[in-house]
Amino acid sequence: MTERISSVDTLDVRFPTSRHRDGSDAMNPFPDYSAAYLVLRTTAGAEGHGLVFTVGRGTEIVVAALRSLAPMVLGRRVEELTADPGALARRLVGDSQIRWLGPEKGVVHMAAGGLVNAVWDLAARRAGKPLWQLLAGLSPEELVGQVDFRYLRDALTEDDALALLRTVAAGRSERERQLLAQGYPAYTTTPGWLGYDDEKLARLCREAVAAGYGLIKLKVGGNLADDVRRLGIARRAVGPGVRIAVDANQVWGVPDAIRWMRELAPFDPYWIEEPTSPDDVLGHAAIRRAVGPVRVATGEHTHNAVMFKQLLQAGAVDVVQIDACRVGGVNENLAILLLAARYGVPVCPHAGGVGLCELVQHLAMFDFVAVSGSSDDRAIEYVDHLHEHFVDPVRIRRGRYLAPTVPGMSAEIAAGSLAAYRFPDGPQWTDSVEEPAGATSGRSGP
Amino acid sequence: MTERISSVDTLDVRFPTSRHRDGSDAMNPFPDYSAAYLVLRTTAGAEGHGLVFTVGRGTEIVVAALRSLAPMVLGRRVEELTADPGALARRLVGDSQIRWLGPEKGVVHMAAGGLVNAVWDLAARRAGKPLWQLLAGLSPEELVGQVDFRYLRDALTEDDALALLRTVAAGRSERERQLLAQGYPAYTTTPGWLGYDDEKLARLCREAVAAGYGLIKLKVGGNLADDVRRLGIARRAVGPGVRIAVDANQVWGVPDAIRWMRELAPFDPYWIEEPTSPDDVLGHAAIRRAVGPVRVATGEHTHNAVMFKQLLQAGAVDVVQIDACRVGGVNENLAILLLAARYGVPVCPHAGGVGLCELVQHLAMFDFVAVSGSSDDRAIEYVDHLHEHFVDPVRIRRGRYLAPTVPGMSAEIAAGSLAAYRFPDGPQWTDSVEEPAGATSGRSGP
């Protein structure tokens, strides 16, 4: 009996992280970390889990998009789907009617990515491997076959990608051993949320260093005088040897970003993240020219590989911040990792929210083993939020992510949590207006 | 009694234009021209109509987004809303949770645009003027107040915009008279759909010239030999004095586009439209450098003003093709018109589909009267499709759009058509598998 996809279940899951909003500011009110969640089930009883991270309102729109795309997966042969998720990615992104709503951006693209990721989760479970290891076991030819090069060839051809993957293929086993033994570098955003008082900021900075982090991140962009004071406190707390990145969450136009960063330069910020609109490739390039040696980082809102291509072509970024749930899934992130490697720019994934750490660690670790072949100047963002809801949560030791060993993409949320936080009818939304203990560690922006 | 918005009704309306698909090709299967339609109603019985053009599957996702955004309009004071639709546009686009699903792109942005346009329709009806005339009657200061400059100031500041609007303010009344007397230039895509046989292509080209059009457009990108032959036929049919634009609908990567256009150059194409991904600003710039003097045109899929800004900054386009339903409504299109005027690039709006001609004519005419002050090298696309469903359809005479005179934005679809084509339960979808006579004139791509 041929195994087929028998159902695609979707769910709107929201964690009421905005209830305790002490310390928020007007530019970044608190999100309700949420997910448009999906489970593929097969006729043989296997499962593939996926999620699209969202921040509250609008999750229902992504769920609607998942439901609209589900017929393109339903009834498909599992063997065929999992052997070539790239074919599914092309079908989802290329649908000639739904494509009008993108193309390759926003709600429909995020939903396509959720489905593609769920198929990879299913594929990795069937292979009995964590996703990073499944990907790292594919040949250069197989990996190249998973990428859509149509709009990328002026920067990266199939031959370029093959050559690049073959160059690092020799060291794969050694790096895999190294990864399993030592994990992968993390950085922490815990100390730096806007609204923490100075004492708490200083204490959290010192704690981060003591916990083994070599890079911390502070939110900026609310008020310049506050940012200057906070960055000074952080720099004094961590000393000159620890890197401090700053993150403006898109609040500035290009001239504002340049002016503001000149004031923060004395504190030696390592990178400025999202200084302006994520769509503004040329703006990022202008900012980078003006604020160097401070690095420019972006990517969590960069909606597809064509945009990453241009950020690299224009010399607009020093740090590529992939996100597991923004683009069209593992396949498009593979394209982005290849582009970054081609241009020699390090990838430091965006994470946090709910599930982003769990998912994106697989991509960074695969990058280390089989694409860039390096972890220098690279680190995955880490925020200590909501991991307790995951069946296979991330594990952090001494400022590093331990390599996952459970088969899959680590996307599965525990059934109890799904039931409790289902929106709008789960008991966490109907039974209480107070935030449940332990559901979140408090204030944050994505 | 204060007049307020009392309801926001939404509707999924689809015209089964894909049923007669003889002549389609694999790259551009036929769309079902559709709309996520909305009606604002006020406590005083007034209405504002809006629509987001779509091409079939996925319309339900845009409807879901409209419903999610509707609470931001419901209950609002009509006087306040219509006096400053820009404030609503900022609220819709800036919602800190829904923004995660863009920002300013895809489904949520198109839905925001639909709501903003419906408010402008309501405002124009209340003012007793067609929208173009309402806009053309606003002062330079009022117009500038309707634009969000946050991400635009490296290319266009408030002062730049004011100066520009003041320069052309003197000639407004003369141009308004001219517009009412002579209309605004149109171009036609009717002859050029892929799949027409050579005889029909030649005949339609001759007919277009006879009907007064000075610019026609042909679809290309299916097969190079076919394109060379078809373009030759068209050129011989219209003679050297009529402009022939070609449209690739995004099928090429950058190197393909350059190679292909070199083969078509002998037939003197006026512009190449959508040669590659709409997101590829640098790709368009590279193509433009390579294919000149052939012009590069794009915009129907350009998702926001930040992208248009970059197309202009990078010297990537000769022709800006605004679309009434892609970006965040009239306000963002005002920003785009100002950017184009600032860079001296003509605007030739994208239209066709269902309702796009009706809506966008107001923006082009307003541009002529109050922004660029010129109609040189400008024309609005015209396709003779589905206009019969509109309460105030466009009127074409001798290759020109006549200026609308009915108050509003011409977005209203007749109640009978809404009922008949409602998806999936309208009689046109439930009673017949055959396309009804008169519902469409046949094959087309958007």
Interface residues (C-beta under 8 A of the other chain):
Chain A: N28 P29 P31 D32 T54 V55 G56 R57 G58 E60 I61 V62 A64 A65 S68 D95 S96 Q97 I98 W100 L101 G102 P103 E104 K105 G106 V107 V108 H109 M110 F149 R150 Y151 L152 R153 D154 Q250 G253 V254 P255 T276 S277 P278 D279 D280 V281 L282 G283 A286 H301 H303 N304 V306 M307 K309 Q310 Q313 A314 P446
Chain B: N28 P29 P31 D32 T54 V55 G56 R57 G58 E60 I61 V62 A64 A65 S68 D95 S96 Q97 I98 W100 L101 G102 P103 E104 K105 G106 V107 V108 H109 M110 F149 R150 Y151 L152 R153 D154 Q250 G253 V254 P255 T276 S277 P278 D279 D280 V281 L282 G283 A286 H301 H303 N304 V306 M307 K309 Q310 Q313 A314 P446
